[in-house]
Amino acid sequence: MIHTILWFIAFGVYLIMTLIPDFRYWILGKMGMKEKQEKLLYKVTTKWARTMVKLTGSSINVTGEENIPEGNVLFVSNHQGNFDIPVLMGYLPKGKGFVAKIELEKIPILSGWMKKLGCLFLDRKDPRQSLKVIIEGIDLLKKGHTLVVFPEGTRSKGNPMAEFKKGSMKLATKSGVPIVPVTIDGTYRMLEEKNKIKKANVNVKIHAPIYMNDLTKEEKNDLSNKVYNIIQSGF
């Protein structure tokens, strides 16, 4: 329990410390230095994510990075626990936003950085708001952003995976960007398994991309099951 308390204290302190680069980010924006802004954003968020993971004592093993194509993509991942976002933010290449639960929008400072990344906040209880988020996500992908979506909709807290929500696949079919399936195995042991911070060995497997232009209409209609089976095969 002491480890958990110390982790949350560190979480809060580190967030406050990011106000310094946040001010620098704002200055760069005022100067019109977009490229430097993006580099700073990637550096700060990646370092924050890796630090939060390292403070748990966990080890992260990533395989399949060579499968990530050039350009922007839609990462589609299973969702085991609250540490999925820090793990993918810190250990997957490319600047990326997340389709995340709306509760994260209420966390001061953190939500500000997530919005800079292009994160979208989804209210699972509001179908209209969910549809609006999907449309916004399609627009972001068309503009060249990379996104991560968890089509289970909520944490599985282990295995097996929950059924994928088909609406998530529209992000790819309507924008035309490649899907890169990702299997996360072990993040639930970092918090959800014992309801306290614990170290764990986490494996992240990046699968071969799926290109929308290569799919028939029937294959696109069954895309949710195809991606589900690919991610399941990574365990």
N, C-alpha and C positions, 0 to 999 in steps of 0.2 A: 504493500500500500504506500510506503514511503516513496518508492520509485515512481508510482503514479502521481503522487502529489508534486514531487520535484519536476516531473515531466510537464505538468500543467503550468507550474510556475515559470519554467523555462519557455514554454509556449507563449505565455503572456509577455514576458520580458523581451523575447526575440521579436514579437510583433511590434512592440513599442519602438524597438531599435530600428525597424524598417521605415520609420517615419523620416529618418535622415535621407536614405536613398529616394524615398517618395518625394521629398522636396526637390531633390536633384532631377528626378523624372519630370516634375512640373516645370522646372527651369528649362530643361532641354526642349520641352514642348513649346514653351513660349518663344524659344529661339528657332523653332522650326526644324530642329535636328531629329527628325523622325527615326533615322537609322540608329543613332546612338541611344534614343529612347528604347527601341526594341531590344538592343543588346543589353542595356541595363535591366530591363524587365525580365529578360530570360535569365540573366545572371542572378538577380536577387531572388526570384521565385524558385529557381533550381537549387540554390544554396539553402534557402529556407526549408524546402521540402526534404533535402538530404539530411540536414541537421536534425529535423524532427524525427526522421527515421533512425538516424544514428544514436540519438538519445535514448531510444528504446533498447539498444544493444543488438538490434536485429541485423541480419546479413541478407543482402539482396543479390540474387543471381539472375542476370538477364541473358537470354539466348535469342538468336534469330534477328539481331539488329540489321543484318544484311538484307532482310526481307522488306525493309521500309523503302519505298520508292522515293524518287525526287518529287518535289512539289508537295502541295498540301494533301492531307488524307483525313479519313474518318477512322480513328481508332475505336474499335468495338470490343469491350472487355466485360468479363463476368465481374460480379461485385460481392466480395466477401466481407469487407469491413470498412470502417472509417479511414483506415490508413491507405486505402486504394488510391485516393487522390494524391497524397504526398509521394507514394511510391512511383506512380506513373509520371507525376510532375517532375520528380527528381531524377528518374532513371531512364525515361524514354527520351530520345533526342527530338528535336523540333520544339519551337514554341507552340503552346497548345492551350486551348480553353476547354472547359468541361461543361457538360450538361449535368448540373448538380442540383441537389435538393434545395428547396427554397429557404430552409432553415439556416443555411450557410450565409445567406445574404444579410442575416441579422448580426453576424459577428463583426464588430468594429475592426477597421484596418484590414483584416483578412479579406473581407468582401470587396474592399477597394482594389486590392491587388488582383483579385479574381476577375473583377470587371475590366481591369486593364488588359488581362489576358484574353478577354472575349468570352468569359464564362457566361452561361445562361442558367437561370435559376428556375427550376421546374416545381410547380405545385401539383403533386400527384392527385390531390383531391379535387382539382378544378380542371375538367376536360377542356374547357375553352382556353384557359391559360396555357395548358400543355400544348394545344394545337398552335397557339401563337408562338411558343418557344420553338417548336419544330420549324415553323416558317422562318423565324429569325435565324435559326441554325443553318437552314438551307441557304439563306442569303449570305451568311458569313462564309460558308464553304465556297460559294460561287465567287466571293471576293478574294479567295486565296488563303483563308484562315484554316488551321488544323483544329479539329475538335475531338474530344473523347466522350463517348456515351456508354452508359451502363444500362443495356436494354432490359435487365431483370427489374429495374425500377426501384429496388430496395436491396439491402444487404442480405445475402444468403446465410451469413455467419458460419460458413463452412461449405460442405457439400451435402446434397446435390445442388446443382444450379436450379433456379426457378425458371419458369417459362419466359421466353423473351417477348417483349411487347413489339408487335410488328411495326408500329408507328415510328420506332427509332430508325428502321431501315430506310424510311423515306428521306432521311438526311442524305443518304448516299444516292438513292435512285433518282431523286429530284435535282440533286446538285451535280451528279456525274463524277464525283471524286471517288478514288479507290477506297475500299474498306480494308483495313488491316486488323484482323482478329488478334486479340491478345488474351492469353490465359494467365490469370493470377492465382497462385496457389500458396496460401499460408498467412495472408494478412489478418485473417480473423483471429489467429493465435496471438496477435500483438495487442488485442484489446477485448474483443467480443467473447473469446472462449472462457476467460476467467473474470471478465468485467474489471480488469485492471491492466495496466501497461506491463507487457511481458516481451522478452526478446524471442524472436522466431527466425527460422530459416525460410525465406520467401523466394519462390521461383516465379519468374515472369518469362513467358514464352511468346515470342512474336511470330505469328504465322505468315505465310505467303499472302500477298495482297489479292483482293478480288476486284477486277476491273469491270465497271458497269457496262462498258461497250462490248464486253465478251459474253454478256448474259442475254438469254432470250427473255421474252415477256413472261413465260412460265417460270423460268429460273428466278426472275426478279420477284415474282409473287411468292416463291418459296424461299426467298433469301434469308429470312429469319431462321428457318430450320437449318439451312446450310451453314450459316455462321455459328449457330448454337452447337452443331455437331463438331465443327472445327475446333472451337474453344474447348469443348468437352474432351476432345482427343488429347489435349495438352496436359491433362492431369496424370 
